[in-house]
Amino acid sequence: MIVPRAAQGVKVAAADAGARAGIGVSMWQRSRQLVFDAVGLAVAAVMLFPIYWMIATAFKPGREILTLTPTWFPSPITLQNFQDAITRPYFLENVKNSLIVVGVMLVLALVIGFLAAVGAARFGFRGRTAYLVMIIAVQMVPLNALIIPLYLTLDGIGQVDALPGVIAVYLAAVLPFMIWTLRGFVANIPVELEESAMIDGSSRFGAFWRITFPLVAPGLVATAIFSCIQAWNEYIIAYVLLSSPSNQTLTVWLASFTTNHGPEWGPLMAGATITGLPVVAFFLLLQRYLVGGLTAGSVKG
Amino acid sequence: MGLAISAPDLEPSPFLSDDAPTRVQQRSKLFPYALIASSLAVIGGILAFPLGWLVWISFQHYGLKELIAHQGRWVGLDNYRTILLDPLFHQVLIRTLLFTFACVALTLVLSTLIAQLLLRVRRLVRVALMSALVFVWATPVIVSVDIWQWMFDYEFGVINYLLTQLHLGNFIHHNWFDNPIQGWGVVLVIVVWGAIPFVAITLFAGLLQVPGDIVDAAQVDGAGPWQRFWYVTAPMLRPLFLIVICLSTIWDFGVFTQPYVLLNERPSADYFTIALYSYRESFGVTQYGQGAAIAVVMVIVLVFVTLFYVRETVKVAEIA
């Protein structure tokens, strides 16, 4: 896997410094490594603490949450907060809305994105470079700034406070990234593979379906998961466009929790855990594409 | 091209290129256009068209009456004149710029340090640190705001407890949002905490591609760790740094959710960012024209950053 060149660098540095200071090389190297490892673990702990605190609070009974001297581990463990959160008004409706929004958006995005990626990767046509530059540039349009015209447009056609409007906006938001990333995947597959399948008697479509498509599948999975996460996490558009509580999505429910219920930290943390859980699960699935895949939208071609 | 980012050719494979027309192209020159048509329709209709309309609305008076009639009233540059004379707007614009700068700088410094650390720790620690970063990265913004709101709670928040225990002062019942400077500090912590994983992991991936022998050569020539980073590694990562800075600037400049949700959807003017101010003007006091003008100013500031970003990306991807 990753064999960092630093390992060699450290060895050289250690030998160098060790020889100069007259300390045993391995001693110097070991203590230096120990410091790095300790700092690394400390950083990991600091970064993770808020997430730990959310989960710990979610499992604590109320009296252990509202205390001036916090306890570090929940004991006894209780599921009361989760039950509270789930039985709150609109929770289940909003979970359903979130799932609908993400699902419909995803199917549309995959079809449209895949077609466009094949078009941009496999064919030369006039305006191709302009199209690709547009795809990069449009990723930078701040959705926050578009809320007003989007709201007024949807208001004009009576689609405010309805899911289709939100789905359309999310679709447009994830599409550029999807096309750009998938284009890279398709372009990396040599056309010669398809050609040889065609020589062996396959139709052009058959060659594409049996050869190219399976090779692009990891790209489809990666971009699909990434789009899911983005749509699941989005807040502002859903908050502005969906006004009635039963039509809102989970993030809107969660954001207005303290406003509507006062600071009931236990159920809030339980709700936050439920909202974050699918995302974390998806992210772990995505992990092996993270480094190469996500920056591919911005860095790689 | 210093950085070994493998950029697949943006030209189509020669088999299908312009100078060797294939059967497919002969059959229909329109086929590729058919493939990209739906994406053009969605992006054009839902991103490009509203952007144009935003500019159009910013020249109109568009209040409650106009909202009901679905028809704005043309007022020329009035909205812009109003915001340019509005001291609150100046304050909000400067605050947003300063906040963006602080966030981006802090994110970049901490992420670079973490990326360097990832290179140097042993394998097991690297896996632990990477996993921690991925978990933070995966945390939805709303969830993170809720968590930090709880941790910074004035009464039972764990942070006040810890700070008091560490004898950094008496933080019992300390309300972080009474003083906007402290409140913005909390927002800064939330934004930077959430931004570090992407930047750190991206920079780490870049660092792995810096050829080791060049760094070692510099070391043999007597360069210290700081010099090695500044004169050897950093220049090689320049394109990556530029892209990360552009993206962070764009994200942080548009900050809305963190202050808005943190202050229970009722932030005072002290907590306005430009995105929040635009939102308040349009959806809070139904002055959509005014809000649109503010949003246009926001877009104009970002266009400069975006142009820079597109130029760098195009360069890295070798389109041009």
Interface residues (C-beta under 8 A of the other chain):
Chain A: I2 P4 R5 A6 Q8 G9 V10 V12 A13 D16 Q33 F36 D37 V39 G40 L41 V43 A44 A45 M47 L48 P50 I51 W53 M54 T57 I65 L66 T67 L68 T69 P70 V111 I112 G113 L115 A116 V118 G119 A120 A121 R122 F123 G124 F125 R128 T129 Y131 L132 V133 M134 I135 I136 A137 V138 M140 V141 P142 N144 A145 L146 I147 I148 P149 L150 Y151 L152 T153 D155 G156 A168 V169 L171 A172 A173 L175 P176 I179 G184 A187 N188 P190 V191 E192 E195 R204 I229 W232 N233 Y235 I236 V240 T251 L254 A255 S256 F257 T258 T259 P263 W265 L268 M269 A272 T275 G276 V279 V280 F282 F283 L284 Q287 L290 V291 G292 L294 T295 S298 V299 K300 G301
Chain B: I5 S6 A7 P8 D9 L10 E11 P12 S13 F15 L16 S17 D18 V24 Q25 K29 F31 P32 Y33 A34 L35 I36 S38 S39 L40 V42 I43 G45 I46 L47 A48 F49 P50 L51 W53 L54 I57 Y62 L67 H70 I114 L117 L118 L119 R120 V121 R122 V125 R126 A128 L129 S131 A132 L133 V134 F135 V136 W137 A138 T139 P140 V141 I142 V143 S144 V145 D146 I147 W148 Q149 W150 M151 D153 E155 F156 V158 Y161 I172 W193 I196 P197 F198 I201 T202 F204 A205 L208 V210 P211 G212 V215 D216 Q219 P225 P239 L240 I243 L247 I250 F253 G254 F256 T257 V261 N264 E265 R266 A275 S278 Y279 S282 F283 Y288 G291 A292 A295 V296 M298 V299 L302 V305 T306 Y309 V310 T313 V314 V316 A317 E318 I319 A320
